[in-house]
């Protein structure tokens, strides 16, 4: 079985159906099908959110010598903290969406003086609509081939890190203060950078570095100033340039898609249709 930040610990009776790999900084989503689970004691380097998506299953967790058995139903969420020795067992086939959250992502969400001590409250049968919405949104983005680029997933990961820090930390963890918007000069640097790099896979850390801010502060302040999250702003600029090229440029739709960083024409067409209500070819014909 191919290993992964989460699936790799469960053994050869579990299969990683797909993995987001390194698309999103600090965040990896895997769909894992378990036939059975019987792990030795292990420690994860990342925090983990498990969303149970298929089949009712009994799962046993052992931490600090104490065993607890849970009946998981679709929609149940487990939160597993990094750095905690544990064993997991299950004899029931079931499927989970497993989201690994690197400690570095938590560092972006909480005040730096408390970040090293961050630990999640262990949960095994949680219901949380916000967590489920974020995991499902990441799943859809992965299944569609990451049409929004790295920015979308990284922004969702940051929002999840903040939520976990506020609601599920073992002790109160103040999130970073993000009052106010962006200075005009910083905003102009970001706008110019995006305009010059639309064909590239822009990441949140890239734009934050251009603005001279932390990723969390940048994401908040950029939306406060522009009314758009960074990933929606980048997509809006891609669509605006695509429209201009379709009206004024003799390049083919495929050439325009590649010029804007889309690796597949189908992804470009899907995103363009989602934003405009028409396909690129239909838009071009209407503009002639």
C-alpha positions as CSV (number, residue, x, y, z in Angstrom):
1,X,0.0,0.0,0.0
2,X,1.2,3.5,-0.8
3,X,2.1,5.4,2.3
4,X,0.8,8.8,3.3
5,X,0.8,11.1,6.3
6,X,-2.2,9.2,7.7
7,X,-3.1,6.2,5.7
8,X,0.5,4.8,5.9
9,X,0.1,4.0,9.6
10,X,-2.8,1.7,9.3
11,X,-1.1,-1.3,7.6
12,X,-1.8,-3.4,4.5
13,X,-5.5,-4.0,5.3
14,X,-6.2,-0.4,4.5
15,X,-6.1,1.3,1.1
16,X,-5.5,4.9,0.3
17,X,-7.9,5.4,-2.6
18,X,-6.5,8.9,-3.3
19,X,-4.4,11.5,-1.7
20,X,-4.1,15.3,-2.3
21,X,-0.3,14.8,-1.8
22,X,1.5,18.1,-1.6
23,X,-1.0,20.4,-3.4
24,X,-1.8,22.3,-0.2
25,X,0.9,23.5,2.2
26,X,0.5,21.9,5.6
27,X,-2.6,20.0,4.6
28,X,-3.1,16.5,3.1
29,X,-6.5,14.9,2.5
30,X,-6.8,11.1,1.9
31,X,-9.7,8.8,1.3
32,X,-9.0,5.6,3.0
33,X,-10.9,2.3,2.8
34,X,-10.3,0.0,5.8
35,X,-10.9,-3.7,5.7
36,X,-9.6,-4.1,9.2
37,X,-7.2,-2.1,11.4
38,X,-4.7,-3.5,14.0
39,X,-1.8,-1.1,14.4
40,X,1.1,-1.3,16.7
41,X,1.6,1.8,18.9
42,X,2.4,4.8,16.7
43,X,2.7,8.6,16.9
44,X,1.5,10.9,14.2
45,X,3.6,14.0,13.3
46,X,0.4,15.8,12.2
47,X,-2.9,16.5,13.8
48,X,-5.7,14.4,12.2
49,X,-9.3,14.9,11.5
50,X,-11.2,11.7,10.5
51,X,-14.6,12.1,8.8
52,X,-16.4,8.8,8.7
53,X,-18.2,8.6,5.4
54,X,-19.2,5.0,4.7
55,X,-20.5,2.1,6.8
56,X,-21.1,1.8,10.5
57,X,-18.0,0.5,12.3
58,X,-16.8,-0.3,15.7
59,X,-13.3,1.2,16.3
60,X,-11.2,0.8,19.4
61,X,-8.6,3.4,20.4
62,X,-5.9,2.8,23.0
63,X,-4.1,5.9,24.6
64,X,-2.0,5.9,27.7
65,X,-3.0,2.3,28.4
66,X,-6.7,3.0,28.3
67,X,-8.9,1.4,25.7
68,X,-12.2,2.9,24.5
69,X,-14.5,1.5,21.8
70,X,-16.8,3.6,19.7
71,X,-19.5,3.0,17.2
72,X,-18.8,5.3,14.2
73,X,-21.6,6.3,11.8
74,X,-21.3,8.4,8.6
75,X,-20.8,12.0,9.7
76,X,-19.0,11.2,12.9
77,X,-15.7,13.0,13.3
78,X,-12.6,11.9,15.2
79,X,-9.9,14.4,16.3
80,X,-6.5,12.9,16.9
81,X,-3.6,15.1,18.3
82,X,-0.1,15.0,17.0
83,X,2.6,13.6,19.2
84,X,0.3,11.2,21.2
85,X,1.2,7.5,21.3
86,X,-1.8,5.4,20.2
87,X,-3.1,2.1,18.9
88,X,-6.2,1.7,16.7
89,X,-8.2,-1.5,16.0
90,X,-11.3,-2.3,14.0
91,X,-12.7,-5.5,12.5
92,X,-15.4,-3.7,10.5
93,X,-14.9,-2.5,6.9
94,X,-15.4,1.3,6.7
95,X,-14.3,4.4,4.8
96,X,-12.9,7.7,6.1
97,X,-11.8,11.0,4.8
98,X,-8.5,11.6,6.7
99,X,-7.2,15.1,6.9
100,X,-3.6,15.6,8.2
101,X,-2.9,19.1,9.6
102,X,0.7,19.9,10.0
103,X,1.7,21.7,13.3
104,X,3.1,24.5,11.1
105,X,-0.4,25.3,9.9
106,X,-1.5,25.6,13.6
107,X,1.4,27.9,14.1
108,X,-0.1,30.3,11.5
109,X,-3.4,30.4,13.3
110,X,-2.4,30.9,17.0
111,X,-0.2,33.4,18.8
112,X,3.5,32.3,18.4
113,X,4.2,32.2,22.1
114,X,1.7,29.4,22.7
115,X,1.9,27.5,19.4
116,X,4.5,25.0,20.5
117,X,2.2,23.7,23.3
118,X,-0.8,23.2,21.1
119,X,-2.6,19.9,21.5
120,X,-6.1,18.8,20.4
121,X,-8.7,17.4,22.8
122,X,-9.1,13.8,21.7
123,X,-12.6,13.2,20.2
124,X,-13.9,10.1,18.6
125,X,-17.6,10.6,18.0
126,X,-17.9,14.3,17.4
127,X,-20.5,16.1,15.2
128,X,-19.4,19.5,13.9
129,X,-20.9,21.0,10.8
130,X,-18.1,23.4,10.2
131,X,-15.4,20.7,10.2
132,X,-17.5,18.5,8.0
133,X,-18.2,21.3,5.5
134,X,-14.5,22.1,5.2
135,X,-13.5,18.5,4.7
136,X,-16.2,17.9,2.1
137,X,-15.2,21.1,0.3
138,X,-11.6,19.9,0.2
139,X,-12.8,16.5,-1.1
140,X,-14.8,18.2,-3.9
141,X,-11.8,20.4,-4.8
142,X,-9.6,17.3,-5.0
143,X,-12.0,15.2,-7.0
144,X,-12.4,18.1,-9.6
145,X,-8.7,18.3,-10.0
146,X,-7.9,21.3,-7.9
147,X,-9.4,23.9,-10.3
148,X,-8.9,26.7,-7.8
149,X,-5.2,26.1,-7.4
150,X,-3.4,25.7,-4.0
151,X,-4.9,28.9,-2.5
152,X,-8.4,27.6,-2.0
153,X,-7.3,24.5,0.0
154,X,-4.8,26.5,2.0
155,X,-7.4,29.1,3.0
156,X,-9.8,26.4,4.1
157,X,-7.0,24.7,6.1
158,X,-6.2,28.0,7.8
159,X,-9.9,28.4,8.7
160,X,-10.0,24.9,10.1
161,X,-6.9,25.5,12.1
162,X,-8.4,28.6,13.7
163,X,-11.7,26.7,14.5
164,X,-9.8,23.8,16.1
165,X,-7.7,26.2,18.2
166,X,-10.8,28.1,19.4
167,X,-13.0,25.0,20.1
168,X,-10.9,21.9,20.6
169,X,-7.6,22.8,22.1
170,X,-6.7,21.2,25.5
171,X,-6.3,24.7,26.9
172,X,-7.3,28.2,25.6
173,X,-5.3,29.1,22.5
174,X,-5.7,32.8,21.5
175,X,-5.8,33.1,17.7
176,X,-3.8,35.8,16.0
177,X,-5.3,39.3,16.1
178,X,-6.2,40.5,12.7
179,X,-7.8,43.8,13.0
180,X,-7.9,46.2,10.0
181,X,-7.3,45.9,6.3
182,X,-4.2,46.2,4.1
183,X,-2.2,49.3,3.5
184,X,-2.6,50.6,-0.1
185,X,1.0,50.0,-0.9
186,X,1.0,46.4,0.3
187,X,-2.3,45.8,-1.6
188,X,-0.8,47.2,-4.8
189,X,2.3,44.9,-4.5
190,X,0.0,41.9,-4.1
191,X,-2.3,42.9,-7.0
192,X,0.8,43.4,-9.3
193,X,2.3,40.1,-8.2
194,X,-1.0,38.2,-9.0
195,X,-1.2,40.0,-12.4
196,X,2.3,38.9,-13.3
197,X,1.9,35.3,-12.1
198,X,-1.5,34.2,-13.1
199,X,-0.1,31.2,-15.0
200,X,1.7,30.0,-11.8
201,X,0.3,27.9,-8.9
202,X,0.0,30.8,-6.4
203,X,0.2,29.8,-2.8
204,X,-1.0,31.6,0.3
205,X,2.5,31.9,1.6
206,X,3.7,33.6,-1.6
207,X,1.1,36.3,-1.4
208,X,1.6,36.8,2.3
209,X,5.3,37.2,1.8
210,X,4.7,39.9,-0.9
211,X,2.4,41.7,1.5
212,X,4.9,41.3,4.4
213,X,2.3,39.6,6.6
214,X,1.7,36.2,8.2
215,X,-0.6,33.9,6.2
216,X,-3.4,34.3,8.7
217,X,-3.2,38.1,8.9
218,X,-2.9,38.4,5.1
219,X,-5.9,36.2,4.4
220,X,-8.1,38.2,6.8
221,X,-6.8,41.7,5.9
222,X,-7.0,41.0,2.2
223,X,-10.6,40.0,2.4
224,X,-11.4,42.9,4.7
225,X,-10.0,45.3,2.1
226,X,-11.2,43.8,-1.2
227,X,-14.3,41.8,-0.1
228,X,-12.8,38.7,-1.7
229,X,-10.8,35.9,-0.2
230,X,-7.3,35.5,-1.9
231,X,-8.3,32.4,-3.9
232,X,-11.5,34.0,-5.2
233,X,-9.6,37.2,-6.2
234,X,-7.0,35.1,-8.1
235,X,-9.8,33.2,-9.9
236,X,-11.6,36.4,-10.7
237,X,-8.4,37.8,-12.3
238,X,-7.9,34.6,-14.3
239,X,-11.5,34.8,-15.6
240,X,-11.1,38.5,-16.4
241,X,-8.0,37.9,-18.4
242,X,-9.6,34.9,-20.1
243,X,-12.5,37.0,-21.2
244,X,-10.1,39.6,-22.5
245,X,-8.1,37.0,-24.4
246,X,-11.2,35.4,-25.8
247,X,-12.4,38.8,-27.1
248,X,-9.1,40.2,-28.4
249,X,-6.5,37.3,-28.8
250,X,-6.3,34.9,-31.6
251,X,-5.1,32.1,-29.3
252,X,-7.1,28.9,-29.1
253,X,-9.1,28.1,-26.0
254,X,-6.6,25.5,-25.1
255,X,-3.7,28.0,-25.4
256,X,-5.6,30.4,-23.2
257,X,-6.2,27.8,-20.6
258,X,-2.5,26.9,-20.4
259,X,-1.5,30.6,-20.3
260,X,-3.6,30.9,-17.2
261,X,-2.2,27.9,-15.4
262,X,-4.9,25.3,-16.1
263,X,-3.3,22.0,-17.0
264,X,-6.5,20.6,-18.5
265,X,-8.9,22.3,-20.9
266,X,-11.9,20.6,-19.1
267,X,-10.9,22.3,-15.8
268,X,-10.6,25.7,-17.5
269,X,-14.0,25.3,-19.1
270,X,-15.6,24.2,-15.9
271,X,-14.3,27.1,-13.9
272,X,-15.1,29.6,-16.7
273,X,-18.7,28.2,-16.9
274,X,-19.1,28.4,-13.1
275,X,-18.1,32.0,-13.1
276,X,-19.9,33.2,-16.3
277,X,-22.6,30.8,-17.0
278,X,-21.3,30.0,-20.5
279,X,-18.4,28.0,-21.9
280,X,-15.3,29.8,-23.2
281,X,-16.2,29.0,-26.8
282,X,-19.8,30.3,-26.4
283,X,-18.4,33.5,-24.8
284,X,-16.0,34.0,-27.7
285,X,-18.8,33.5,-30.3
286,X,-21.0,36.0,-28.5
287,X,-18.2,38.6,-28.4
288,X,-17.5,38.4,-32.1
